[in-house]
Amino acid sequence: MWICGSLQSASDAAALDGALDSLNKVVEDHPHEMDTQLVGASWGPVPAPVSGMLVPTLLALLNSPVADIRRRCLAILNEMFGQMPAGFQAALPQYSDAVLQLATDESPGVRREVCIAFCQLISVHPELLQNQLPQLIEYMLASNQDSDEEVALEAAEFWLAYCESELGIELLQPVLNRLIPILMKNMIFDEYDEEVQAAEEAELQQDQPDSDKDIRPTHSKHSRHQHDNNHVEATANGEGGDSG
């Protein structure tokens, strides 16, 4: 599989770039290919899944000095997480450790992928983060206020994932007084949202005096209409009007 060889050719930037692009497409469009068994001189006499060859190389590339390489490799690994091929599953502890090491990466793109990884881990394998939960909660609080909007958006997903996990709510209780204002502050409403517009109009109307039509008794029109009906019925029965 040429992608494996190209990923290991870190000195050839063009080959590495092409390999990452191709691998990303394969993982997204044909994830089952990651469990294809390979046998041969390059892989050894025992059949091994493609993912078993790729994942260690991707994990090693997370140490690349190039931020875009780190981001793309982590994005591919995050994509694999959803399918959990055999080679990825076997390297879950190493994946978790690598994500923790990238948490303070200077690149917003990398930190965005880190937040995605933490959301997935806390949902499916929270035991891998059990020992770091207090520090992780503080990290996600800080990420929620990241100057990069995409990082802050991905960090916001963590709280829902945490609440839906089997972890206790006890660890969140001490930080709720900080978490809730952050979430409220980051809420974004569409300026043209119909419900928001209706709420704003209702609030404006509360500050304005009622018009005549707003304070007119609602029964007056009905009473007048009823009176007119009674008059018509009486006339029809010969009970009203001049007989001559």
N, C-alpha and C positions, 0 to 999 in steps of 0.2 A: 504494500500500500504506500504510494508515493507521498501521501500527506505526512505519514510518520517520519519519513526521512527528511522532508522539507522542514518540519517543525524542529527537528534536531539540528538543522543547519542555521543556527542563529546568526552566523557571520554573513549569510546571504539574505539581506533585508527583503529583496524582491521575492525570493522563494518563500520566505516566512510569511510575508504579507499575503501571497496567493494561497498558501496552505491554510491560513487562518480563515480567509474568506470562504474557501471551499468547505472547510470543516464546519463552519458556522451554518452554511446552507444544508449540509448533510444532516447535522444534528436537528435543525429546525424542521426540515421536510421529510427526512427518512430516519427518524430516531432508532428504528428497529435495526438499522445497519450496525449500530454500535455493539450489538451482541453477536455479530457474525464471527464465526470461529475461523481462526487462521492457523495454518500449518505450513511449515517450510523451513528452509535453512535460516531465514532471517528471524523466525519466531520460535524455533525449537521444535522438537518432535511431538510435544504435547499440544493439542489444540488450545488456543487462547482467544478470548474475545477481543475484538478491535479496541474496545474501550479500555481494556487492560493495558494495551500498548500506548494509547493516546493520553490517558489521564495523568500518569506520572510525568510525561513530558510537559503537559499543560501546567501542572502544579509547579514544575521547575521554572517555567517561563514567567510565573508570577513574580519572580525575583528580577525580572528584566529591568534595566535602567530606563527603558522607554515606557512612559506612562500608557501610551496607546496599546502597546503589546500586553501590558498587565491588564488593562481594561477588557480587551477583546478575549483574552484567555479566560478571565474570570466570568465573562458573559457566557462563553461556551460551556464552562463548567456549571454555571447556574441553569443553563438550558438543559443540560444532562440530568440535573437534579430531578426534574419533573418526570423523566422516564426511568431514572435509576438503573442504568445498565450495570451488568455484573462488575465490570472493571471500576466503575465509579463507586458502586456500593462498597467494594472492598477498600476503597481509599477515602471513605467518609471522614475518619478521624484526621487524616492529613489535610483534607479539604477544609474542615472546620478550623484547624490550627492556622492554615494559610489565610483564611478570611479574617481571623482575629489579628494576624500580623499586619494585614493591609488596612485595618480600621482607621489608622491615622495617616493614610496615604495623602500626599499633597494634591493629587489629581481629583477633582470633583467627579469625573467620570468613573474612576476606580471606586470612590466612596459610595457612589450611587449603586454600583454592583455589589458592594459590601452590604449595603442596607437590604438589597434584594436577597442576598444569601442569608442574612440573619433572619429575615422573615420566613424563608423556607425552612431553615433549620429549626426555628422555634415552633413551627407548625408540625413538622414531621419527626424530627429527632432532637427534641429539647434536652435530652440527657447529655448531648455533646456540649451544651452550653451551661449545664447546671452549675458548675463551679465558678462561672464568670457572670452569673445573672445580675448581681448588684452592679457590677461595673458596666455590663451591657445596657442595663436600663439607663444609667447615667449617660452612656454614649449615645443612645437613641434620643434622649432628651436634648442633648447638644446638637445632634444631627437634624432634629426637627426645626432647629433655628439656624441651620446652615445658610450661608449667604447664597448658595446655589439652590435655585428653586427645585430642581429635579431631585437633588439629594434630600431636601426637606420633605418633598412629596413621598418619596419611597420610604423615608423614615416614619412617616405617619401611618403607613400600612402595618408597621411592626406592632402597634398597640392592639389592633384588631386581631392580628395573628396570635398575640400573646393571650388575649382574652378567650380566644377559641381553642387554645391549647389546654392540656390537662394540668398546667402549672397553677399553683395557688395564686389568688389575687393579693395575698398578704404582702408580697414584695412591692406591689404597686401602690398600696395604701399610703406609705410615707411620702410618695412623690406626687400624689394626686393634686395637691395644692399648687404644684408647679406645672404638671402635665396639662390640666384642664385649661388654664389660661393660654398656654402655648397652642393647643389645638383650636381654641376659639379664635385666637389671633390669626391663625393660618387659614381659617375658613374663607373661601373665595366664592362670591356670588356673581353670577352673570348679570351684567347691568340690565340686560333685556329679559331676564327671567320674569315670567308673567306673575308668579306668586310673589316675588320680591316687589314688583311694581304695584301689585294690588295692596300689599302691606304698607308700602310707602304712601300710597294715595289715601288709605284709611287713616294713617297717622296724621297726614296733613289736614284731613277733614275734621279731625278731632280738635284741631287748633283754630278752626274757623267757626264763626257764629252760624247757627242754623238759619236757613232761608225760610220764607213763608210756607213754601210747599212742604218743607221738612217738619214744620210744627203744626200744620193744619190738621184738625181732628180727622182721623181716618174714617170715622163712621158717617160724616156729613154727606158725602157723595152717595153712600149706600142708602141713607135715609131718604134723600131727595129722590133717588131712583125708585125706592119702594113706594113713596108717596105718589109719584107719577103713575106707577103701575096700578095702584089702588084706584086712582082717579079714572083711568081708562076702563077698568073693569066695572066701576060704578056706572059710567056713561053707557056702556054696552048693555047693562041690565036695566036701563031706564031709570036709574035712581038719582041721576044728577042732571043739571041743565034745565032750560026752560021747556015746558011741555007745549006751549003755544007755538 
